[in-house]
Amino acid sequence: MRYAFLFPGMASQREGMGRDLAERWPEARAVFSQASAVLGYDFAQKCFYSPLNELTSTQEMRLLTMFVVSVASLRVLEGAGLRPAIVAGASGGIFASLLAADAIDFAQAVRVLEQRGRLIASIPPEKRGSMLAIITANEEVMQQVELIGGEEKAHVGLYNSPTQIVFAGSDEVLRRVRERVRGLRGVYIPRPERFSVGNAHHSPLLMVIQEQWCELVNTMTIRQPRIPVLLSGFNEVTTDPHRVREALLDLNGGAVYWRQSFSRMLEEGYRLFLEVGPCQTLTKLASAWKTPHTALPCGTVAEIEAVFTHLSEKQAA
């Protein structure tokens, strides 16, 4: 049975995430201990017990929690003998996907992500911008939405699904887009706190840290991935470490083509997708595709045990 591991980006946050994994499985607990050793403080304590507003407002924690919790889930799945045929990460989820493909080291990724968080936090508040999710089930309306965004000079940062895109830009630009889009029939705009990322990620506004980010990425040792990696920033499947580095360098200003990437996996015959990380973000997005497939979350003890049951039943059938 061929299946894909999907790794969510940094907008997926909840209080206490990862705590039940660490309490249930020693391999998950070891991941949090390793992160604490690298960072020099009790990362597990911060991750498990910080209020949600601290997790989402502190850039270093926002990036690190998603990565470490995803890796904890990954180690549990690996411990059960699950081996994907392909891995894909949305936005910052690229780091966990590369770790799953044994292309990067855990300790180095933790240090780079912490420093990336500090770089993003250094951007003056008035220059950070924000992001705006737009949802509609009508493809023609979605085309109108994208046209409006272009007219208002908003950048499409995330092509999330056939029914959802996310604009990135200055607060004023996004305000204008919001007001114009509200006049379209069948458009839903989630409340701002539903997509709280704090900056205009995947847009020209984040290029102010590009020079320092390039220096960071170029310190990383990147090996040839042992399994194919789908780079959602390029909608490209690769095992080329040079292409992987280019995708990491593009993480600030480049858009995320998750819609196109997920469609590509479906076209290549993948029908079982396991979201390795908290909050079910990619699992929920997968429901927008009508091609028969199964997407299952793997971010809690209950979810992972349900996946084990599902796979056992599939093998027995």
N, C-alpha and C positions, 0 to 999 in steps of 0.2 A: 504494500500500500504506500503510494507516494503522498507525502504531505509537506506543507510549508509551515515554517515558523515565522510569525509576524511580530514585530516589536514596535510598540506604540511610542509616540513622541512625548514631549514634555507637558502638553496640556492636560494629560491624564493624571489627576491627583486625587487622593482621598486620605483622610486621617487614618493613621495606624496601618497604612499599607505595608505588607510584608511581615507584620508581627506574627500572624498566625502561621505563616510559612516557617519562620525561624523556630517557633515553638513546636512545630510538628516534625520537621525534617532537619537532621544535623547538617546535611549538605547546604541547605539554605542558611542555616545559622552561621556556618563557616564563611559564607560570602559577606555577611555583615561584619564579622570579626576581621576579615581581611581588609574591608573598607576602612574600619576604625584604625587598623594598624597603619595603613597608608596615610590617612588624614591626620592622625595624632590626636583624635578625640573620639568619644563614644558616639559613633555615627548611628548605631542602632537605636540608642536612646532618643536622639534627635528625630530620626525617621519615624519611630513608633509612637512617640508621645507629643510631637509638636502639633499645635493647632493648624488647621488647614491654611489659614491666612499667612502663617509663617512659612509653610511649605511653598506657597505660591508667590509670596512676595520676596523671598530670599533667592536670588538667582542661583547661587551655589547649590542650595538644597534642592531647588526645582530640577536642575539638571541631574544631580547626583542620585536623588531618590528614584527617579524613573529608571536610570541605568542599573543601579544596584538591585532594586526590587525585581527588575526584569531578569537580571543574571541569577538571582536566587531562584526564581521560577524555572529558568533554564536548567540549572544544576539538578533540580528535582526531576525534571523530565528526562534529562540525560541519565540520571541515576536509575531510572526505570527502563532504560534501554531505548528511548525514543531518539531516532536520528532523522532529521528532515532531509529532503532532497534539495531544498532551496531555502534561503532565508531572505527576509526583506524587512527593512526598518523605515518607518515614516519619520521624517524630520530627524530629531536627535536620536531616534531609535536605531539609526544606522550604527551607532557604537555597539549596542548589544548584539545586533545582527553580525557585525564583524567579529565580535568575541565568539559567538556561536560557531562561526566558520573558522575559528582559530587563526584569524588574520592579525589580531592585536592582543596585547597582554592586559589583564585586568588592572593591575596596579598603575600602569601607564595611563590607561583610559580614565581611571579615577582622578589622577592628578591633572590631566588635560581638561577634563570636564569641570573640575573645580576652578581652574584658571579661566576657562571660558566663561563661567558664571561671573567671575570677578570682572572680566572684560566687559561683559554686557551691563553689569551693575555700574560700571564707570561712565556709561553714556549719560549725559545730562538729562534730567527728566523731561525738559521741554523738547528734546530731540529724539525721544524714544519712540514716539508714535504708538500704535496699537494695532489690533486685528479685529476683523468683523466677519462673522460667519453668516452666510446666506444659504437658505434651504428652500428648494422648490422641486416638486415632482414633475414639472413641465419642462421639457428640454428647450422648447422655444422661448419660454420665460427665462430660463437659465442663460440663453444666448443674449437676451435683452439685458440681463443683469451684468454680464461680462462687458457688454458694450457700454453701459452706463459707467462701470468702473473705469474703463479705458478713457472715457470722455472726462472723467473727474480726476484722472491721473492716479488712480488707486492701482496698486500692484496685486495681481493674484498670487498670493504666497503659497496657497495650498489648493490643489485640485483634489478634494477629498473623495468624492464619489460622483456618480451621475446626477445626484440631487443636491450636492453641497460643494460650495467653494468658500474660500476664506480670503478676504482682501487684507492687505497690509499697507499702512501708510500713516500720514500724520493724522492727528485727531480731527483737524478741520476737514481734510479730504474725506475721511471716513464718515464724518457727520453729514457731509453733502451726499455721499453715496447712500447712506441710510435713509435720508429724507426722500431721495428720488426713487429708491427701490421700494419703499413702502407703498408707493402708488400702483405697483404691479399686482395683479391678481394672483393668488396662490403662492405668495412669497412669505416665508417665515424667517424672522430674525431672532435667534436665541438671545436671551438676556445676557448682558456683558459678562456677568460673573460665570456664565456657563463656558466661556472661552477666555479665561483669564491667563494670559501669557505675559502681559506687561510690556511688551515691545513689539515693534513691527518686524518680526522675524521673516526671513526669506523675502527681503525687499532691499532696495538701495539704501534705506535708512540705516540698516545694520552694517553697511560697508565701512562705517567709520572705525570699526575695530579690525578691518580686514588685514592690515599689515601685521598687527600683533598676532592675529589668528593664524596667519600663514607661518609665522615663526614657530608657533606652538605645534601646528600640524607637521611641520618639517622636522621636528625633533622626534616624532613618533617612528617606531619601528613597525613597518607594515609588511606582513608575510603574504605569500600567495594563499588565498582562501582555500580550505580543503573541500568546500562545497560551493556551488554557485551562489553568488550574492546578487540580489536584485537591488540596484541603486535607484531609489525612487526619485532622486533629483535629476536623473538622466533617463529614467525608464529603460534601463539597460542591465542585462544579466552579464556578470563578469567573474573571472577568477584572476584578473590582472591587478596586482598590487599598485601599479602606477595609476590605473583608472580609479581605484579605491581612494588613493590620496587626492586625486583631482575632485572626487565627489565630496570629500571632507573639506577641501579648500573652498568649495562652492556652497557650503552650508549657510553662509550669511545672506547672500543676495539672491541665490538661485531658488526658483520655485520647487515645490514638492509635487510630483506628478503621481500621486497615489492612485487616482482614478485610472490612469493609463496603465500603471504598474499592476494593479490588481486585475484589470481586464486582461493584461498580457498573461498572467499566471493561469487565468481561466482558459484562455485560448490555447495554452500549452498543456492543458489537460489536468491541472491541479483541481481537486474537488474537496480536499480536506485542509482546512487552515486552522492552526492553533495560535492564538494570540498570547504571546509569552510576556506578560506584564499586567499591571493592574487596570481596573476601571472599564474594561470591555469597549474601549473606543473604536478599535478597528473591527471588532466583532459586530458592533452596531452598524458601522459604515457598510459592512459586507452585505447587509440585508437589502441594500439598494440595487444589487445586481440580480437579475432574474434567472441567469444561468444556474441550473441546479448545483448546489454546493453546500458544504457544512462548515461553519466557522464557530469555533469554540474558544471561550476565554480560559486562560490558565494563570489567574492572578491571585487566587485564594486557595486554601486547602480544599474547600468544597468544590470549587471549579476544577481543580486538578484531579481530584478523585473521580469526578463525573467524567472527565476525559479518559481516565484509565478504564472506567466501566464501559464507556462508548467503544474504545478500541478493542477491548476484550470481546465485546459482543460482536463487533465487526469480524474479528478473526474467527470466532466460533461459528459464524453464519455460513 
